[in-house]
């Protein structure tokens, strides 16, 4: 791919972002740092939203667009690092897999010990959390294996 192709691709991607931003704003939804990629009708969307209701409304709005067959949702909630929210690993008895992305298809980057404490960094829309273990490993895990302290 030549330089002109790279520039053209960036312009097309920015136009898509502008189009989806305008569509979401018309629906009363704001997504900070919106990024979109459309691959044969599968729209992947990322950015930051203030709450779950906003994320749900954004996804519902995007699903109504012509040519969109599915939406892969990588929206994040606000950064919670400063709130220092601690959670307990609540696996049956094994260690918790910490992954490189919000889903089981992503690589395991580490483990959090059964019954250990982790810090919640971000909530993801799709029931995954970005966490930091007591040993310093950062990554994603399903919220189903964490409990409030």
C-alpha positions in Angstrom: 0.0 0.0 0.0 1.5 3.3 -1.0 1.5 6.6 0.8 -1.5 7.9 -1.2 -3.5 4.8 -0.3 -2.7 5.3 3.4 -3.8 8.9 3.3 -6.9 8.0 1.4 -7.8 5.3 3.9 -7.3 7.7 6.8 -9.6 10.3 5.1 -12.3 7.6 4.5 -12.0 6.4 8.1 -12.3 10.0 9.5 -15.4 10.5 7.3 -16.9 7.3 8.7 -16.2 8.6 12.2 -17.8 11.9 11.4 -20.8 10.2 9.9 -21.3 8.0 12.9 -20.7 10.8 15.3 -23.4 12.9 13.6 -25.8 9.9 13.7 -25.2 9.3 17.4 -25.5 13.0 18.3 -28.8 13.1 16.4 -29.9 10.2 18.7 -28.7 12.2 21.8 -25.6 10.0 22.3 -22.1 11.2 22.8 -19.1 8.8 22.5 -15.8 10.3 23.4 -12.8 9.3 21.2 -15.1 7.4 18.9 -13.4 4.9 16.5 -15.2 2.7 14.0 -14.2 0.1 11.5 -16.6 -1.5 9.0 -15.5 -4.8 7.6 -18.1 -6.3 5.3 -21.0 -5.1 7.4 -19.5 -5.9 10.8 -19.0 -2.6 12.6 -16.4 -2.5 15.4 -16.9 0.5 17.6 -14.8 1.8 20.5 -14.7 4.9 22.6 -15.7 6.0 26.0 -19.2 6.5 27.3 -20.4 7.7 30.8 -22.8 4.8 31.6 -24.4 1.6 30.5 -27.6 3.3 29.1 -25.5 5.5 26.8 -23.6 2.5 25.5 -26.8 0.5 24.9 -28.4 3.4 23.0 -25.2 3.9 20.9 -25.2 0.3 19.9 -28.9 0.2 19.1 -28.5 3.3 17.0 -25.6 1.9 15.0 -27.4 -1.4 14.4 -30.1 0.4 12.5 -27.7 1.6 9.7 -28.0 0.2 6.2 -25.4 -2.5 5.5 -24.6 -3.1 9.1 -25.1 -6.8 9.9 -23.5 -6.8 13.4 -21.8 -4.5 15.8 -18.7 -5.5 17.8 -18.8 -3.4 20.9 -15.6 -2.3 22.5 -17.0 0.7 24.3 -15.5 1.6 27.7 -16.9 3.3 30.7 -15.0 6.0 32.5 -11.5 5.4 33.9 -12.0 4.4 37.5 -8.4 4.3 38.6 -8.7 7.3 40.9 -11.6 5.8 42.7 -9.4 2.9 43.9 -12.2 0.3 43.6 -11.1 -3.1 44.9 -12.8 -6.4 44.0 -12.4 -10.0 45.1 -11.6 -12.8 42.6 -14.6 -15.1 43.0 -13.7 -18.1 40.9 -14.8 -21.5 42.2 -11.3 -22.6 43.1 -9.0 -21.9 40.2 -7.1 -18.7 39.3 -8.7 -16.1 37.1 -7.5 -15.7 33.5 -6.4 -12.1 32.7 -6.6 -11.4 29.0 -5.3 -8.9 26.5 -8.8 -7.9 25.4 -12.4 -8.1 26.5 -13.4 -11.6 25.5 -12.3 -15.3 25.7 -10.8 -15.1 22.2 -8.0 -12.8 23.5 -4.7 -14.1 24.7 -4.2 -14.8 28.4 -1.6 -12.4 29.7 -1.6 -13.5 33.3 -3.6 -14.9 36.2 -5.2 -13.5 39.4 -5.1 -15.8 42.3 -8.4 -17.3 43.6 -9.7 -15.1 46.5 -7.1 -12.4 45.8 -8.0 -8.7 45.5 -7.8 -6.7 42.2 -8.3 -3.1 41.4 -11.0 -2.1 38.9 -9.6 0.2 36.3 -12.4 0.3 33.7 -15.8 -1.2 33.1 -16.3 -2.4 29.5 -19.8 -2.4 28.0 -19.8 -6.2 27.3 -19.6 -7.4 30.9 -15.8 -7.3 31.0 -13.6 -5.3 33.4 -10.1 -4.0 32.9 -8.2 -4.8 36.1 -4.9 -4.6 37.8 -3.9 -7.6 40.0 -2.0 -7.3 43.3 1.1 -8.5 41.4 0.8 -5.6 38.8 -0.7 -7.6 35.9 -3.1 -5.5 33.9 -5.8 -6.9 31.6 -9.3 -7.9 31.0 -11.5 -10.4 32.9 -15.2 -11.3 32.9 -17.2 -9.5 35.6 -18.8 -12.9 36.5 -15.6 -13.8 38.4 -15.4 -10.7 40.6 -17.3 -9.6 43.6 -17.5 -6.3 45.5 -15.5 -6.1 48.7 
